[in-house]
Amino acid sequence: MKKIIALVLLGSYLFAGEIIEMIPYKNSEFSPSLNEKFSIKFELKKDTEVEIDIYTPDNNLIRSLHSKVLKKGKNSIEWDGKDSNGTIVPNEAYNIVVKADKEILDFRKTGGEIVKDLQSHVDKQGHISYRLSKPSRVLVRVGVENSSMLRVISNWIPKNRGKVLQRWSMRDKDNIVDISKLKYAVSVSAFTLCDYSIITNNNKKENYISYFQRNKLKCNTIPNEKQILKRGDRGISKHFYGCRIQERDPRLELKIPKAKTDKQDIPILSNGKRTLIKVTMNPEDEAILEKVKYEVSFFVDFEFSSEEELGYMPISWNFNPNGLKKGKHILTVNVSSFSGQVGVKSLEFLVE
């Protein structure tokens, strides 16, 4: 029976056992859709066979790479970015477990460390830049200062190490608001990927959620009682333990069902007359969020207006536009779960 050995850190994520020693990647990212291959390099202390198991971020085994007996010294095994069915995997970060003779290097036991020195910056064009010392998952959100969230630009997306420039349109999620004209704030958070993770990109045919569902994968996450909160002096993000398919932000619909509309289908409200606002959530996302508590907040022209601390779906709000000037206004709803997801939806309405 193979034994799992303790991983020894030699410098920057260089791991070694008695039989096999990993060689750091020069680049952690590649494009299987462009027929690129990824070389996993290592050094053997003896002649032996090597197996590399590749897992989704939710710990589903999707491919095992087997070698013949390799000679002592430096070697490599290539991955073409395909699963065991020959399908190119979606854009994500994949974890590896390396087996050589009786040793197992399980890198799933690394990563998750909160990145503190991101050196994040927003330039005059609104482009967001930050720096990663190691490959990491990154969350980028934009909202109005002390008010509503308007857009999630990057929802824990894997990014390679180095300087990252995040370009965006300066528009909100629903392409209604020119955020550059508001007093907006940008939030950037990150935690490290498991060491020796492999990031795939450029798959435009299928995303991870679709791949997960089509292959009937499971959320094989670490149980709460086995989750550690610190490694040395570094904090571990709670999102590191989350199932990626469940970490997505809820998709919302926001409607004023009984309002009349203009030629552009914009709802028209009467000053001083109450009207019903209805919020619904995508059923798949509702099934995820019903397991955790969440609150629903309403904002009118980016000013807080109402809140339901113990949210539920569908939810209705009896809104009175009293005091609003005639003309166009913006209604925004935020659904914020206690586990970190935020759903955002905005719509324009007119007051007559």
NORMOMO-V610319 format. One record per residue. SS is DSSP state (H for helix, E for strand, C for the rest). PHI is phi in whole degrees, 0 to 359 (none if undefined). Layout:
ss->SS phi->PHI
ss->SS phi->PHI
This chain:
ss->C phi->none
ss->C phi->286
ss->E phi->250
ss->E phi->270
ss->C phi->267
ss->C phi->288
ss->C phi->277
ss->E phi->252
ss->E phi->269
ss->C phi->243
ss->C phi->82
ss->C phi->276
ss->C phi->35
ss->C phi->252
ss->E phi->249
ss->E phi->216
ss->C phi->243
ss->C phi->283
ss->C phi->247
ss->E phi->229
ss->E phi->230
ss->E phi->284
ss->C phi->252
ss->C phi->303
ss->C phi->289
ss->C phi->282
ss->C phi->215
ss->C phi->267
ss->E phi->231
ss->E phi->205
ss->C phi->240
ss->H phi->300
ss->H phi->294
ss->H phi->259
ss->C phi->65
ss->C phi->280
ss->C phi->237
ss->E phi->246
ss->E phi->261
ss->E phi->261
ss->E phi->256
ss->E phi->200
ss->E phi->237
ss->E phi->261
ss->C phi->269
ss->C phi->203
ss->C phi->292
ss->E phi->192
ss->C phi->279
ss->E phi->229
ss->E phi->237
ss->E phi->239
ss->E phi->264
ss->E phi->247
ss->E phi->240
ss->C phi->291
ss->C phi->296
ss->C phi->261
ss->C phi->66
ss->C phi->256
ss->E phi->289
ss->E phi->243
ss->E phi->196
ss->E phi->238
ss->E phi->257
ss->E phi->244
ss->C phi->253
ss->C phi->282
ss->C phi->294
ss->E phi->260
ss->C phi->285
ss->C phi->304
ss->E phi->119
ss->E phi->281
ss->E phi->216
ss->E phi->205
ss->E phi->232
ss->E phi->262
ss->E phi->243
ss->C phi->269
ss->C phi->79
ss->E phi->248
ss->C phi->274
ss->C phi->292
ss->C phi->266
ss->C phi->83
ss->C phi->265
ss->E phi->295
ss->C phi->286
ss->C phi->288
ss->C phi->298
ss->C phi->189
ss->E phi->247
ss->E phi->249
ss->E phi->264
ss->E phi->238
ss->E phi->235
ss->E phi->253
ss->E phi->237
ss->E phi->220
ss->C phi->57
ss->C phi->260
ss->E phi->259
ss->E phi->228
ss->E phi->258
ss->E phi->255
ss->H phi->280
ss->H phi->291
ss->H phi->272
ss->C phi->245
ss->C phi->86
ss->C phi->87
ss->E phi->286
ss->E phi->294
ss->C phi->272
ss->C phi->261
ss->C phi->265
ss->C phi->275
ss->C phi->50
ss->C phi->289
ss->E phi->207
ss->E phi->243
ss->C phi->275
ss->C phi->296
ss->C phi->276
ss->C phi->89
ss->C phi->293
ss->E phi->254
ss->E phi->235
ss->E phi->202
ss->E phi->234
ss->E phi->245
ss->C phi->281
ss->C phi->219
ss->C phi->305
ss->E phi->212
ss->E phi->267
ss->E phi->234
ss->E phi->246
ss->E phi->235
ss->E phi->233
ss->E phi->230
ss->E phi->206
ss->E phi->273
ss->C phi->307
ss->C phi->56
ss->C phi->212
ss->C phi->280
ss->E phi->284
ss->E phi->243
ss->E phi->197
ss->E phi->254
ss->E phi->274
ss->E phi->220
ss->E phi->257
ss->E phi->54
ss->E phi->277
ss->E phi->294
ss->E phi->229
ss->C phi->285
ss->C phi->290
ss->E phi->110
ss->E phi->279
ss->E phi->243
ss->E phi->250
ss->E phi->258
ss->C phi->274
ss->C phi->204
ss->C phi->278
ss->C phi->65
ss->E phi->249
ss->C phi->285
ss->C phi->302
ss->C phi->262
ss->C phi->58
ss->C phi->257
ss->C phi->253
ss->E phi->273
ss->H phi->295
ss->H phi->298
ss->H phi->271
ss->C phi->252
ss->C phi->274
ss->E phi->258
ss->E phi->228
ss->E phi->243
ss->E phi->245
ss->E phi->236
ss->E phi->229
ss->E phi->203
ss->E phi->220
ss->E phi->289
ss->C phi->286
ss->C phi->300
ss->C phi->301
ss->C phi->65
ss->C phi->295
ss->E phi->239
ss->E phi->264
ss->E phi->253
ss->C phi->217
ss->C phi->69
ss->C phi->275
ss->C phi->261
ss->C phi->265
ss->C phi->209
ss->C phi->266
ss->H phi->293
ss->H phi->299
ss->H phi->298
ss->H phi->298
ss->H phi->301
ss->H phi->290
ss->H phi->297
ss->C phi->268
ss->C phi->53
ss->C phi->285
ss->C phi->236
ss->C phi->273
ss->C phi->271
ss->C phi->275
ss->C phi->286
ss->C phi->302
ss->H phi->306
ss->H phi->291
ss->H phi->255
ss->C phi->279
ss->C phi->262
ss->C phi->259
ss->E phi->216
ss->E phi->229
ss->C phi->68
ss->C phi->259
ss->E phi->255
ss->E phi->286
ss->E phi->255
ss->C phi->291
ss->H phi->296
ss->H phi->288
ss->H phi->298
ss->H phi->269
ss->C phi->283
ss->C phi->288
ss->H phi->301
ss->H phi->290
ss->H phi->264
ss->C phi->276
ss->C phi->291
ss->C phi->279
ss->C phi->294
ss->C phi->268
ss->E phi->243
ss->E phi->235
ss->E phi->234
ss->E phi->222
ss->C phi->243
ss->C phi->298
ss->C phi->260
ss->C phi->278
ss->E phi->285
ss->E phi->230
ss->C phi->270
ss->C phi->294
ss->C phi->269
ss->C phi->67
ss->C phi->272
ss->E phi->299
ss->E phi->243
ss->E phi->246
ss->C phi->256
ss->C phi->301
ss->C phi->89
ss->C phi->250
ss->E phi->291
ss->E phi->217
ss->E phi->270
ss->E phi->257
ss->E phi->239
ss->E phi->242
ss->E phi->234
ss->E phi->234
ss->C phi->307
ss->H phi->305
ss->H phi->297
ss->H phi->288
ss->H phi->297
ss->H phi->296
ss->H phi->283
ss->H phi->284
ss->C phi->292
ss->C phi->275
ss->C phi->231
ss->C phi->279
ss->E phi->210
ss->E phi->242
ss->E phi->243
ss->E phi->238
ss->E phi->246
ss->E phi->229
ss->E phi->243
ss->C phi->52
ss->C phi->70
ss->E phi->251
ss->E phi->301
ss->E phi->235
ss->E phi->200
ss->E phi->207
ss->E phi->240
ss->C phi->292
ss->C phi->254
ss->C phi->290
ss->C phi->206
ss->C phi->226
ss->C phi->289
ss->E phi->233
ss->E phi->239
ss->E phi->231
ss->E phi->273
ss->E phi->262
ss->E phi->246
ss->C phi->280
ss->C phi->303
ss->C phi->93
ss->C phi->281
ss->C phi->291
ss->C phi->295
ss->E phi->123
ss->E phi->271
ss->E phi->222
ss->E phi->233
ss->E phi->253
ss->E phi->232
ss->E phi->240
ss->E phi->242
ss->E phi->249
ss->E phi->245
ss->E phi->274
ss->C phi->288
ss->C phi->261
ss->C phi->114
ss->C phi->287
ss->E phi->224
ss->E phi->264
ss->E phi->229
ss->E phi->207
ss->E phi->230
ss->E phi->212
ss->E phi->271
ss->E phi->215
ss->E phi->249
ss->E phi->247
ss->C phi->254
